[in-house]
Amino acid sequence: MKLYYSPGACSQAPHILLHEIGLDHDAVKVDLKAKTLEDGSNYLDINPKGAVPALQLDSGEVLTENAVVLQYIGDRAAWPEVLPPLGSFSRYRVLELVNFITTELHKRFSFLFSRDASDDVKQFVKGDLAKKLSWIDQRLGEGPFLMGEELTLPDAYLFVITRWADKMIGLDQWPNLRAFYERMQKRDSVRNVLRFEGLLQDDTPAREKADH
Ligand SMILES: N[C@@H](CCC(=O)N[C@@H](CS)C(=O)NCC(=O)O)C(=O)O
């Protein structure tokens, strides 16, 4: 399978998950402004919506929307904890968290990244985001992960959000999120993806080799 990504974007969540569960994949960089790939071809031919992530399956089907891409990958894990199977109530708890992150957190950040949003809009969004981040900080508690002892789908997504929050707002108000962000940065999957995406500052080799 092939993941279309942009460095540091929300596509980093499925990218980390692919590494966590060890699924063989290629990762193809998208220029989100030009909507092109590195070979100059048109990304809109892959995903007419123009956004990352997109996951191209070996059948040629292209799956989009982060929350769904994460579920597709999670269902392919060799162990059930990352996304519990149908029939298990904890599956819905995991998906509830993914949905919260995608609708309540991710999309608010889009305003902070936008050149068109005014400072007033950005201040308003930051205030709103702070409430949502406080909820997830409490929900996470000491963790280590959102669902407790095991990493599940939303943890990969929350890592991306905490990375954005650290840069755009700061994490001082949210000690649990800060601790989570620091813990996640030590994982081999995260280090491998940050390195692959060209975002790793301290490039100490990770134990696990990137698979692409
Ligand atoms: N609804 C999509 C939105 C994904 C999204 O917002 N992707 C951003 C990067 S984090 C993007 O590609 N923005 C560029 C664009 O939409 O043109 C999803 O949930 O996957």
The ligand as an SDF file (V2000), in Angstrom:
LIG
                    3D

 20 19  0  0  0  0  0  0  0  0999 V2000
  -11.1250   15.6850    5.8590 N   0  0  0  0  0  0  0  0  0  0  0  0
   -9.7300   15.3460    5.6970 C   0  0  0  0  0  0  0  0  0  0  0  0
   -8.9120   16.6010    5.9290 C   0  0  0  0  0  0  0  0  0  0  0  0
   -7.4350   16.3140    6.0020 C   0  0  0  0  0  0  0  0  0  0  0  0
   -6.6500   17.6140    6.0840 C   0  0  0  0  0  0  0  0  0  0  0  0
   -7.1360   18.6250    6.6070 O   0  0  0  0  0  0  0  0  0  0  0  0
   -5.4410   17.5530    5.5530 N   0  0  0  0  0  0  0  0  0  0  0  0
   -4.6290   18.7520    5.4710 C   0  0  0  0  0  0  0  0  0  0  0  0
   -3.2290   18.5080    6.0540 C   0  0  0  0  0  0  0  0  0  0  0  0
   -3.3270   18.2350    7.8170 S   0  0  0  0  0  0  0  0  0  0  0  0
   -4.4490   19.0780    4.0110 C   0  0  0  0  0  0  0  0  0  0  0  0
   -4.1420   18.2150    3.2060 O   0  0  0  0  0  0  0  0  0  0  0  0
   -4.6640   20.3370    3.6520 N   0  0  0  0  0  0  0  0  0  0  0  0
   -4.4980   20.8120    2.3240 C   0  0  0  0  0  0  0  0  0  0  0  0
   -5.7840   20.9460    1.5910 C   0  0  0  0  0  0  0  0  0  0  0  0
   -6.8520   20.5300    2.1160 O   0  0  0  0  0  0  0  0  0  0  0  0
   -5.7670   21.4800    0.4950 O   0  0  0  0  0  0  0  0  0  0  0  0
   -9.3200   14.2370    6.6600 C   0  0  0  0  0  0  0  0  0  0  0  0
   -9.8670   14.1900    7.7770 O   0  0  0  0  0  0  0  0  0  0  0  0
   -8.4790   13.4170    6.2880 O   0  0  0  0  0  0  0  0  0  0  0  0
  1  2  1  0
  2  3  1  0
  2 18  1  0
  3  4  1  0
  4  5  1  0
  5  6  2  0
  5  7  1  0
  7  8  1  0
  8  9  1  0
  8 11  1  0
  9 10  1  0
 11 12  2  0
 11 13  1  0
 13 14  1  0
 14 15  1  0
 15 16  2  0
 15 17  1  0
 18 19  2  0
 18 20  1  0
M  END
$$$$
